Amino acid sequence: TCDKMQLYFLNDCNLLRKHFGCEAGCAHQVGKELPVYVPDDFQPTYRQCLLTFISPMTCDAKHASTSRLCACKIMTTILPSDPNTGIAGAISENSGRVTRPDPHSQK
């Protein structure tokens, strides 16, 4: 699930550079789909990371010529204890995986 508030943390040139390279640098633009990277060589902003300082950012906005990092919420539900081991677990709503500590591992 996208978390709109996380988009503000992604609106950072150094962070985008770590993930996309931003070979042509970073630039300020206006648009609800920002922040993004532009891999489309037909665009004048090709290979730039585009940030915004004035546009409201939304999870639903997108542009066919850009790539965007996921501003995902990590949702976890705590599960009751396993009746055989007595150890509680958790399920990640993003992946659907159930995790429980290994009862045989040494701490």
Buried (B, 14 or more C-beta within 10 A) or exposed (E): EBBEEBBEEBBBBEBBBEEBEBEEEBEEBEBBBBBBBBEBEEBEBEBBBBBBEEBEBEBEBEBEBBBBBEBEEEEEEEBEEEEEEEEEBBBEEEEEEEEBEEEEEEE
